[in-house]
Amino acid sequence: MNLIPDDPIAEIRARADIVEVISERVVLKRSGRNLLGLCPFHQERTPSFNVNPERQIFRCFGCGEGGDVFTFVMKTNGMTFPEALRSLAERYGITLPERSPQADERQRILEANEAAAGYFSWLLEHEDHGRDARAYLSGRGIDATWRKRFRLGLSPNGWDGLHRHLLGRQVPLDVQEQAALVRRRQSQDGCYDYFRNRIMFPILNEATQVVGFGARALGPNDEPKYLNSPDTLVYRKGNLLYGLSEAREAMKQRDRVILVEGYLDVLTAHLSGFEETVGVLGTALTPQQARALLRYTPSRRVTLAFDADRAGLQAAERGIATLSEVTQGVGLEVRVLAVPSGKDPDAFLRQEGAAAFDALLSTAPSLFEFLLNRAIAPHDPSTPEGRTRAVAAAVPILRQIESYVTQDHHVTWLSERLQTRPETLRLELGKGTRQPGSLPARVPPPPAKKLSTREAERLLLYHMVEHPSARADLREKLANVVFSPVHQAIREALAQLDAEGVQPIDWSLLLARFSGELEIHKALSALSFEDYAAWGRDLSEVVEDCILTLEIDYWQAHKLTLTERIKRGDQVSEAETRRLQEIVLYLVSLDKKRRKMAPSVDEKSPQAGT
């Protein structure tokens, strides 16, 4: 933070529109004063992710994440605050001063990865060292042009070749370890390379920085066949897609994505003309990867092309489940290509050719057709028993379809497959659900409840921000009361801003005051989206109730401390005994005061979360 002056930060805040930035990852729709979409930080089917364009703040009512545009960039890209600053500065053409790479651990890891990638590339292209690896790649149609485009490499066939090379490049051992490029020996001094005698596939982030590596064994007996970088400070395999930086332009132009499993599947697809192909870095698609796909295909067309063996189909089904959960309601068109003959996409493309693969793409079944086909396949629809079992297997899948139009289409499609009437399927589909036209059972309103300490702190902080004239009075009334740590930090920041004469003080300004502090951002965003006016009580009464709550808690704590000392037989002075009596009497008066006040707020009050 101290390395970057305040003026450029303020300029970035003024120019970086949170709606524009978030819309690249989340489909937002207008909902009153806010915009609403599916949260990028947790799996959900019903949108609970809100963006307030006026305040430039986001808040998810499902998982509690929230903050400003910097928070969003940090969370979605796994960046530190300075990195998010620089990312937004580059996007909006704002110049920031350079900082020393040594001041940033992440930067040093990225530089170590870059040096390793360069060394691996040099070894692969070396006349002697890389001969076998080049021959292997050439046998798969991957020539020098494609090796260069994907920055392929070769790890040395020895214990510490990369380690010694990086030391020569002034990369310290601790940075090599942090980058997961080397490991220390447990039984003796020294270390060894994590990757040895393998074809190397650098994994890039969306800023085209090398953040990790995938590696394929060259020796027939080397295990495992594929070895990936473990998670590091700059690499989380669940957040990235292999080949995305090379594929994103084709994805935009062709308005579709082909998703495969392996590194070689990606390369073979690209050199076969399917440059809109990317790969998952594991066996199952994650929500973060699924959302990354949505940004590059306006019509949201995704085809999963996984192996036709058992493991491949299971991986496809897991990937489909993720895509379905993430994108239901936003119109994602998912198709599933199960490569026939037990081949993976790489082998099929090399043996059958691009035209045959393109034909598979054009006939790939939709997401729910694939799932329904898999569900009914074990059952014989020509017999009543088999048809009954097939319907029972299909109904749970049909119920997952949130669009009534799409559901009706698949009911008609399935009834033809099972040789039954659509009306019969609809009857089965309606079992156990509320019948059309019936009214839901009346749910009695929840009983009123007393404010908790945390809720009282939240409401008072909200009141301090939204009603500046009340801050001085509240400071005086709460002089002896300390809030919980996060709320106390916000309270102290308000007092400091007042002392500095800063006006006006709003939520955006407070977020800026705590740049990079994500827990405080969550608390501030939660407060900024509250609607205390909806409680149905005079706000001044609620504020007094909050003050009473905190005062009672404060003096109860003092009373408990003194009482415990007396119980333990500790030496208690006469003055402390009188103090205890005064506290007891004061608590009685506070309790009487509270009893005279109106009943506390009902269940519309916020939950004690932060």
C-alpha positions in Angstrom: 0.0 0.0 0.0 2.7 2.5 1.0 4.5 1.9 -2.3 1.5 3.4 -4.3 0.5 7.0 -3.9 -3.1 8.0 -3.0 -3.9 10.0 -6.1 -3.7 7.2 -8.7 -5.8 5.0 -6.3 -8.5 7.7 -6.2 -8.4 8.0 -10.0 -8.8 4.2 -10.4 -11.8 4.2 -8.0 -13.4 7.0 -10.0 -12.9 5.3 -13.4 -13.2 1.6 -12.6 -16.9 1.0 -12.9 -17.8 -2.0 -10.7 -20.7 -3.0 -13.0 -18.5 -3.1 -16.0 -15.8 -5.2 -14.2 -18.2 -7.7 -12.6 -20.3 -8.1 -15.8 -17.3 -9.8 -17.4 -17.7 -12.7 -14.9 -21.4 -12.5 -13.8 -24.6 -12.1 -15.8 -26.3 -9.2 -14.1 -30.0 -8.3 -14.4 -31.7 -5.2 -13.0 -33.6 -5.7 -9.7 -34.9 -2.4 -8.4 -31.9 -0.1 -7.5 -29.5 -3.0 -7.6 -28.3 -5.5 -10.2 -28.7 -9.2 -9.4 -26.8 -12.3 -10.6 -25.4 -15.7 -9.6 -22.6 -15.4 -7.1 -19.1 -16.2 -8.4 -17.9 -17.2 -5.0 -20.2 -20.1 -4.2 -22.5 -22.4 -6.0 -26.2 -21.4 -6.2 -29.2 -21.7 -8.5 -31.2 -18.7 -7.2 -29.3 -15.4 -7.6 -28.3 -13.7 -4.4 -25.4 -11.6 -5.6 -26.2 -7.9 -5.6 -24.4 -5.0 -7.1 -25.2 -1.4 -6.2 -24.1 0.9 -9.1 -24.6 4.1 -7.0 -22.4 3.0 -4.1 -20.1 0.9 -6.3 -20.4 -2.0 -3.8 -21.3 -5.7 -4.2 -22.8 -8.0 -1.7 -23.8 -11.7 -1.8 -26.6 -12.5 0.6 -25.8 -16.2 0.2 -22.2 -16.5 1.2 -21.6 -13.1 2.7 -18.8 -11.9 0.3 -18.8 -8.2 -0.4 -16.7 -5.1 -1.1 -15.7 -2.8 -3.9 -14.2 -3.2 -7.3 -10.8 -3.9 -5.8 -12.2 -6.6 -3.5 -13.9 -8.3 -6.5 -10.7 -8.3 -8.6 -8.7 -9.6 -5.6 -11.1 -12.4 -4.8 -11.8 -13.6 -8.4 -8.1 -13.5 -9.5 -6.5 -14.5 -6.2 -4.6 -11.2 -6.2 -3.1 -9.0 -3.5 -4.4 -5.5 -3.2 -1.3 -4.0 -5.0 -1.8 -6.5 -7.8 -5.5 -5.7 -8.2 -4.5 -2.0 -8.3 -2.1 -2.6 -11.1 -4.5 -4.8 -13.0 -7.2 -2.1 -12.9 -4.6 0.6 -13.6 -3.5 -1.2 -16.8 -7.1 -1.7 -17.8 -8.0 2.0 -17.5 -4.7 3.4 -18.8 -3.6 4.9 -15.4 0.1 5.0 -14.7 1.4 3.7 -11.4 5.0 3.8 -10.3 7.1 0.6 -10.4 7.8 -1.3 -7.3 10.7 -3.6 -6.4 10.0 -7.2 -7.2 11.7 -8.1 -3.9 8.8 -6.4 -2.1 6.3 -8.8 -3.4 6.5 -12.6 -2.7 4.1 -13.4 -5.5 6.1 -11.4 -8.0 9.3 -13.4 -7.0 7.4 -16.7 -7.5 6.2 -15.5 -10.9 9.7 -14.6 -11.9 11.0 -18.0 -10.7 8.3 -19.7 -12.8 9.2 -17.6 -15.8 12.9 -18.5 -15.5 12.0 -22.2 -15.1 9.8 -22.0 -18.3 12.6 -20.4 -20.2 15.0 -23.1 -19.1 12.6 -25.9 -19.9 12.0 -24.5 -23.4 15.8 -24.2 -24.0 16.2 -27.9 -23.0 13.4 -29.0 -25.3 15.0 -27.2 -28.3 18.5 -28.3 -27.4 20.0 -30.5 -30.2 20.9 -33.4 -27.8 18.9 -33.0 -24.6 15.5 -32.5 -26.4 15.8 -35.1 -29.2 13.6 -37.8 -27.7 11.0 -35.3 -26.4 10.8 -33.5 -29.8 10.4 -36.9 -31.5 7.5 -37.8 -29.2 5.8 -34.5 -29.9 6.4 -34.7 -33.6 4.7 -38.1 -33.6 1.6 -36.3 -32.3 1.8 -33.6 -35.0 3.2 -31.0 -32.7 6.0 -29.2 -34.5 8.3 -26.2 -33.6 5.5 -23.6 -34.3 3.1 -25.2 -31.8 5.9 -25.9 -29.3 6.7 -22.2 -29.3 3.1 -21.1 -29.2 2.3 -23.1 -26.1 5.8 -22.6 -24.7 6.4 -26.3 -24.3 9.5 -27.5 -22.5 11.5 -30.4 -21.1 12.6 -30.8 -17.5 16.2 -32.1 -17.0 16.9 -35.8 -16.6 18.6 -35.4 -13.3 18.0 -34.6 -9.7 18.8 -30.9 -9.4 19.4 -29.4 -12.9 16.6 -26.8 -12.6 17.7 -26.0 -9.0 21.3 -25.2 -10.1 20.1 -23.2 -13.1 17.8 -21.1 -10.9 20.6 -20.5 -8.4 22.7 -19.2 -11.3 19.8 -16.8 -12.1 19.9 -15.5 -8.5 16.6 -17.2 -7.6 17.0 -18.1 -3.8 16.1 -21.6 -2.6 13.2 -20.4 -0.5 11.6 -18.9 -3.6 12.2 -22.1 -5.6 10.4 -23.9 -2.8 7.5 -21.4 -2.7 7.0 -21.9 -6.4 6.9 -25.7 -5.9 9.8 -26.1 -8.4 12.1 -27.9 -5.9 11.7 -29.8 -2.7 14.1 -30.3 0.2 15.4 -33.7 1.0 14.1 -35.1 4.2 17.0 -37.5 5.1 19.9 -35.3 4.2 21.0 -31.8 3.1 20.1 -30.4 -0.3 17.1 -30.5 -2.5 15.8 -32.0 -5.7 13.7 -30.9 -8.7 10.0 -31.5 -8.5 9.8 -32.2 -12.3 12.4 -34.5 -13.9 12.6 -35.9 -17.4 9.1 -34.8 -18.4 7.5 -32.8 -21.2 6.5 -29.5 -19.6 3.2 -27.6 -20.2 3.4 -24.1 -18.7 0.0 -23.0 -17.2 -0.7 -19.4 -17.7 -3.2 -17.1 -15.9 -5.3 -14.6 -17.8 -2.5 -12.1 -17.5 -0.4 -14.6 -19.5 2.0 -15.1 -16.5 3.4 -18.6 -15.9 1.8 -19.7 -12.6 2.4 -23.5 -12.7 3.2 -26.5 -14.8 1.7 -29.7 -16.1 4.2 -32.5 -16.9 4.0 -35.7 -18.9 6.4 -38.5 -18.2 8.8 -39.5 -21.1 9.9 -42.9 -19.7 7.4 -45.7 -20.1 7.8 -46.8 -16.5 7.8 -43.3 -14.9 4.9 -42.7 -12.6 2.7 -40.9 -12.4 2.1 -40.4 -16.1 1.0 -36.8 -15.5 2.2 -34.6 -12.7 0.9 -31.1 -11.9 2.2 -28.3 -9.8 0.7 -28.3 -6.3 -1.2 -25.2 -5.3 1.0 -22.2 -4.5 0.5 -18.6 -3.7 0.0 -17.8 -7.4 -1.6 -21.1 -8.6 -4.9 -22.7 -7.7 -5.7 -25.4 -10.3 -9.5 -25.0 -9.6 -9.3 -21.4 -10.8 -7.6 -21.9 -14.1 -8.1 -23.5 -17.5 -5.2 -24.7 -19.6 -4.8 -23.0 -23.0 -7.3 -20.1 -22.1 -4.9 -17.3 -23.1 -4.3 -19.1 -26.5 -8.0 -19.9 -27.0 -9.9 -16.8 -25.9 -9.8 -14.9 -29.2 -11.1 -18.0 -31.1 -13.7 -18.5 -28.3 -15.0 -15.0 -28.9 -14.9 -15.2 -32.7 -16.6 -18.6 -32.9 -18.9 -17.9 -29.9 -18.3 -21.4 -28.4 -16.0 -23.3 -26.1 -14.8 -26.9 -26.4 -13.7 -28.2 -23.0 -11.4 -31.2 -22.8 -9.4 -33.0 -20.0 -5.8 -33.3 -21.0 -2.9 -31.0 -22.2 -2.4 -33.0 -25.3 -6.1 -33.0 -26.0 -5.9 -29.1 -26.1 -2.9 -29.0 -28.3 -4.2 -31.6 -30.8 -7.5 -29.7 -31.0 -5.8 -26.4 -31.7 -3.5 -27.8 -34.4 -6.6 -29.5 -35.9 -8.4 -26.2 -36.3 -10.4 -26.2 -33.1 -8.6 -23.3 -31.4 -11.6 -22.5 -29.1 -10.5 -25.5 -27.0 -9.4 -25.3 -23.3 -8.6 -28.0 -20.7 -9.5 -28.5 -17.1 -6.6 -29.0 -14.7 -8.0 -32.1 -13.0 -10.8 -34.5 -13.5 -13.8 -32.3 -12.5 -14.8 -28.8 -13.6 -15.0 -26.2 -10.8 -17.4 -23.3 -10.5 -14.6 -20.9 -11.0 -13.6 -22.5 -14.3 -17.2 -22.7 -15.4 -17.6 -18.9 -14.8 -14.4 -18.2 -16.7 -16.0 -19.9 -19.8 -19.0 -17.6 -19.7 -17.0 -14.5 -20.3 -15.8 -15.5 -23.7 -18.9 -16.8 -25.4 -21.8 -14.3 -25.7 -24.3 -17.1 -26.5 -22.8 -19.2 -23.8 -22.2 -22.3 -25.9 -20.0 -25.0 -24.2 -19.3 -28.5 -25.4 -17.7 -31.0 -23.1 -15.5 -33.5 -25.0 -14.3 -36.0 -22.5 -13.0 -39.6 -22.9 -15.6 -42.3 -23.6 -14.2 -44.6 -20.9 -15.8 -44.9 -17.5 -13.6 -42.3 -15.8 -14.1 -39.9 -18.7 -17.9 -40.1 -18.5 -17.8 -39.7 -14.8 -15.7 -36.6 -15.2 -18.1 -35.3 -17.8 -21.0 -35.8 -15.5 -19.3 -33.9 -12.7 -18.5 -31.1 -15.1 -22.0 -30.9 -16.4 -23.4 -30.8 -12.8 -21.1 -27.8 -12.1 -22.1 -26.0 -15.3 -25.8 -26.7 -14.6 -25.6 -25.3 -11.1 -23.6 -22.2 -12.1 -25.5 -21.2 -15.1 -29.2 -22.3 -14.6 -31.3 -19.4 -15.5 -28.8 -17.6 -17.7 -29.3 -19.7 -20.8 -26.1 -21.6 -21.1 -26.2 -24.1 -23.9 -24.2 -27.2 -22.8 -23.6 -30.1 -25.0 -21.7 -33.3 -24.2 -19.4 -35.1 -26.7 -18.5 -38.6 -25.6 -15.7 -39.7 -27.9 -16.5 -43.2 -29.3 -14.3 -46.3 -29.4 -12.7 -45.6 -26.0 -10.5 -42.9 -27.4 -9.7 -39.5 -25.9 -10.1 -36.4 -28.1 -6.4 -36.4 -28.9 -6.4 -39.9 -30.2 -9.6 -39.5 -32.1 -8.5 -36.3 -33.8 -5.2 -37.9 -34.9 -6.8 -41.1 -36.1 -10.1 -40.0 -37.5 -9.4 -36.4 -38.4 -11.0 -32.9 -37.9 -14.0 -33.6 -40.1 -15.1 -36.6 -38.0 -14.6 -34.6 -34.8 -16.6 -31.7 -36.2 -19.4 -34.1 -37.0 -19.4 -35.3 -33.4 -19.6 -31.7 -32.3 -22.6 -31.0 -34.5 -24.5 -34.1 -33.2 -23.5 -33.8 -29.5 -26.6 -34.1 -27.3 -27.6 -31.4 -25.0 -26.8 -31.4 -21.3 -30.1 -32.9 -20.1 -30.4 -35.3 -23.1 -27.0 -36.7 -22.1 -28.1 -37.1 -18.5 -31.5 -38.6 -19.3 -29.9 -41.0 -21.8 -27.5 -42.2 -19.1 -30.3 -42.5 -16.6 -32.6 -44.6 -18.7 -29.9 -46.7 -20.6 -30.0 -49.6 -18.1 -33.7 -50.1 -18.4 -35.8 -51.8 -21.1 -38.6 -49.5 -22.2 -40.4 -52.3 -24.1 -41.7 -53.8 -20.8 -43.9 -52.0 -18.3 -41.5 -52.8 -15.5 -38.5 -51.4 -17.4 -40.5 -48.3 -18.5 -41.5 -47.7 -14.9 -37.9 -47.9 -13.7 -36.7 -45.7 -16.5 -39.3 -43.0 -15.6 -38.3 -43.2 -12.0 -34.6 -42.6 -13.0 -35.5 -39.7 -15.3 -37.9 -37.8 -13.1 -35.2 -36.4 -10.6 -33.2 -35.1 -13.6 -36.3 -33.4 -15.1 -37.0 -31.7 -11.8 -33.5 -30.1 -12.0 -34.6 -28.1 -15.1 -35.7 -24.7 -13.8 -37.1 -23.5 -17.1 -40.6 -24.7 -17.7 -40.2 -24.4 -21.5 -37.0 -26.5 -21.4 -38.5 -29.0 -19.1 -41.6 -29.4 -21.3 -39.3 -30.0 -24.3 -37.5 -32.8 -22.6 -40.7 -34.3 -21.3 -41.9 -34.6 -24.9 -38.5 -35.9 -26.1 -38.3 -38.5 -23.3 -41.9 -39.7 -23.8 -41.0 -40.6 -27.4 -38.0 -42.5 -26.2 -39.9 -44.4 -23.6 -43.0 -44.9 -25.8 -45.3 -43.4 -23.2 -47.6 -40.3 -23.2 -46.2 -36.9 -22.1 -49.1 -36.6 -19.7 -48.0 -39.7 -17.8 -44.5 -38.2 -17.4 -46.0 -34.9 -16.2 -48.1 -36.7 -13.6 -45.0 -38.5 -12.3 -43.1 -35.2 -12.3 -45.9 -33.6 -10.3 -45.9 -36.2 -7.5 -44.7 -34.8 -4.2 -44.9 -31.2 -5.3 -47.5 -28.6 -4.8 -50.4 -28.9 -7.2 -50.9 -25.9 -9.6 -53.4 -23.4 -8.1 -53.0 -24.5 -4.5 -51.9 -22.0 -2.0 -48.8 -22.5 0.2 -49.5 -23.2 3.9 -49.5 -20.1 6.0 -46.4 -19.7 8.0 -46.9 -17.8 11.3 -44.6 -14.8 11.7 -41.5 -15.5 13.9 -41.6 -14.2 17.4 -40.0 -10.9 18.3 -36.5 -11.2 19.7 -34.0 -9.1 21.5 -31.1 -7.5 19.7 -27.8 -9.4 20.1 -24.6 -7.5 20.9 -23.3 -8.0 17.3 -26.6 -6.8 15.8 -26.6 -3.7 18.0 -23.0 -2.9 16.9 -24.0 -3.3 13.2 -27.1 -1.0 13.5 -25.1 1.7 15.4 -22.3 1.6 12.8 -25.0 1.9 10.0 -26.5 4.9 11.9 -23.1 6.6 12.3 -22.5 6.4 8.5 -26.0 7.3 7.3 -26.6 10.0 9.9 -23.4 12.1 10.4 -25.1 14.5 12.9 -25.6 11.6 15.3 -21.9 10.5 15.4 -20.7 12.9 18.2 -23.7 12.0 20.4 -23.1 8.3 19.9 -19.4 8.7 20.6 -20.2 10.2 24.0 -22.8 7.6 24.9 -20.5 4.7 23.9 -17.3 6.1 25.4 -16.9 3.1 27.7 -18.0 0.5 25.3 -15.6 -1.4 23.0 -17.1 -3.2 19.9 -15.9 -6.5 18.5 -12.6 -6.2 16.6 -13.9 -5.7 13.0 -16.7 -3.3 14.1 -14.3 -1.5 16.4 -11.9 -0.9 13.5 -14.7 0.6 11.4 -15.8 2.8 14.4 -12.3 4.1 14.9 -11.9 4.9 11.2 -15.1 6.9 11.4 -13.7 8.9 14.4 -10.4 9.4 12.6 -12.1 10.7 9.4 -14.2 13.1 11.5 -11.1 14.3 13.2 -9.4 14.9 9.8 -12.5 16.9 8.7 -13.2 14.6 5.8 -16.7 15.2 4.4 -18.9 13.5 3.3 -18.1 10.1 4.8 -19.8 7.2 2.9 -19.5 3.5 2.4 -17.2 3.9 -0.6 -14.8 6.1 1.4 -14.7 3.6 4.2 -14.0 0.7 1.8 -11.1 2.8 0.4 -9.9 3.4 4.0 -9.5 -0.4 4.4 -8.2 -1.3 1.0 -7.1 -4.9 0.8 -8.7 -5.9 4.2 -11.3 -8.4 2.9 -13.0 -9.2 6.2 -13.7 -5.5 6.9 -14.9 -5.2 3.3 -17.4 -8.0 3.9 -18.7 -6.2 7.0 -19.0 -2.8 5.3 -20.8 -4.3 2.3 -23.2 -6.1 4.5 -24.0 -2.9 6.4 -24.4 -0.8 3.2 -27.1 -3.2 1.9 -29.1 -3.1 5.0 -32.6 -1.5 5.1 -33.3 -0.7 8.7 -36.2 1.4 7.7 -38.1 -1.8 6.9 -38.1 -2.8 10.5 -41.3 -0.9 11.2 -40.0 1.0 14.3 -38.8 4.5 14.8 -35.0 4.4 14.2 -34.2 6.6 17.2 -35.9 4.1 19.5 -33.9 1.2 17.9 -30.7 3.2 18.4 -31.5 3.7 22.1 -32.2 0.0 22.3 -28.8 -0.7 20.8 -27.0 1.6 23.2 -28.8 -0.1 26.1 -27.9 -3.5 24.8 -24.2 -2.7 24.6 -24.2 -0.8 27.9 -25.8 -3.8 29.7 -23.3 -6.2 28.1 -20.4 -3.9 29.1 -21.4 -3.7 32.8 -22.5 -7.3 33.0 -18.9 -8.2 32.0 -17.5 -6.0 34.7 -19.9 -7.5 37.2 -18.9 -11.0 36.2 -15.2 -10.2 36.5 -15.6 -8.9 40.1 -18.0 -11.7 41.1 -15.6 -14.4 39.8 -12.7 -12.9 41.9 -14.9 -13.0 45.0 -15.8 -16.6 44.3 -12.2 -17.6 43.9 -11.4 -16.0 47.3 -9.2 -13.3 45.8 -8.3 -10.2 47.8 -11.0 -7.6 46.9 -10.7 -4.1 48.2 -13.5 -2.2 49.9 -13.6 0.2 47.0 -14.0 -2.7 44.6 -16.9 -4.1 46.7 -18.6 -0.7 46.6 -18.0 -0.6 42.8 -19.7 -4.0 42.5 -22.8 -2.7 44.4 -22.9 0.4 42.1 -22.7 -1.8 39.0 -25.6 -4.0 40.2 -27.8 -1.0 40.9 -26.9 0.6 37.6 -27.8 -2.7 35.8 -31.1 -2.7 37.5 -31.8 0.9 36.3 -30.8 -0.1 32.7 -33.1 -3.1 32.8 -36.0 -0.9 34.0 -35.3 1.6 31.2 -35.3 -1.2 28.6 -38.6 -2.6 29.9 -40.3 0.8 29.3 -39.1 0.8 25.7 -41.1 -0.8 22.8 -40.6 -4.5 22.0 -37.4 -5.1 20.1 -37.1 -5.7 16.4 -38.4 -8.9 14.8 -36.7 -11.4 12.6 -36.1 -8.8 9.8 -33.1 -7.7 11.8 -29.7 -8.8 10.4 -28.1 -12.0 11.5 -24.9 -11.7 13.6 -22.5 -12.6 10.9 -19.5 -10.5 10.8 
